Every structure is written in C-alpha cells, then in structure tokens.
Amino acid sequence: MKHLFLTGAIQTGKTTAVERFLAQSGLAADGVLTRFDSRGESRTLFIHRFGGAPDEKQAVARMSPELFEVYPEVFDGFGAELLRGCGRRELIILDELGVMEERAPAFKAEVFRLLGGTVPVLGVLKLADCPFLDAVRGSENVRMITVTLENRDAVPELIAAHFAEKA
C-alpha cells in the first residue's frame, strides 16, 4: 500500500485539499497537525492531535525578527506520543512534516513506523530538502503529489482516486 503526501509551495492549498478530501470522504481519521499562531511579528508553531486544539505546552518553535528557536524535545516527547496513539482509525493525517523535525529522532522513528504500517497515511510534506524529508519522499511506499495553484482544485479528487485504488 502506498501512503500519499502532498507537497508544493507555501499557500498553494495543500492543507485545504486534505480538509476537502476528508469532508467528502467521510473517513474517520486521526493524526498530527502543526499550525502557526501569529501575534504581531511573532509566530509560534504548535503540534497537536488531529481534531484537537493546540496549547502553549505544545509549542515546537518560536519565530520573531530577533529569535528563531526550535524545540526538538517537544517533537520527541509530546509529538512522538501523539504518533504512537495513531492508527486506530481508517486514515492517519500528518500535516505538515518539515525540516524542524530533523533533530527529533524519536518523532522521526514514529513517522517511519507509521509509514511501515497498514493504516493509510495522508500527509503534507514541506517543499524543502533535509535527510528526514528526503527519506520520507524517497520511501518505496510513499507516493507524492505536487500541489500548484493550477491543479489545487483537482487535488481532493486525486487523493480520493489514490485511496480508492488501495481499497
């Protein structure tokens, strides 16, 4: 079974395509999301369970004009714990995997455990190069779709077709 990851430039609609597919499919999903919260010039990146809301303890990075801090220990602790709890539903969502996870070996190990499993994964992969992302992208059981401004409206149907082939 091939898992499916979307990639592409920032703001092309990758997460929106995942959300639209889920709304249309009716599949029960669990997984992990990362989302930014912006306040003025500062941005905080949170990791949280799919369907849940982030809280301050789940911050994995903070950015401002004066600061760029990544907290790999949060990926390895809370993030890896979230991933260990995935797989009890029909689909696992991983949105978005990026370069900040590079220094989080426990988190990365859990991602690869899920990719070696039987529950399908639908994820978003940052359009960047680092050993972690390159390994996910190069995995024999991963298919990639590049989302562009031109094809983004068709991507939910491409996702549905991919998972229909696997049924």
Secondary structure, 3 states (H helix, E strand, C coil): CCEEEEECCCCCCHHHHHHHHHHHHCCCEEEEEEEEEEECCEEEEEEEECCCCCCHHHEEEEEECCEEEECHHHHHHHHHHHHHCCCCCCEEEEEEECHHHHHCHHHHHHHHHHHCCCCCEEEEECCCCCHHHHHHHHCCCEEEEECCCCCHHHHHHHHHHHHHHCC
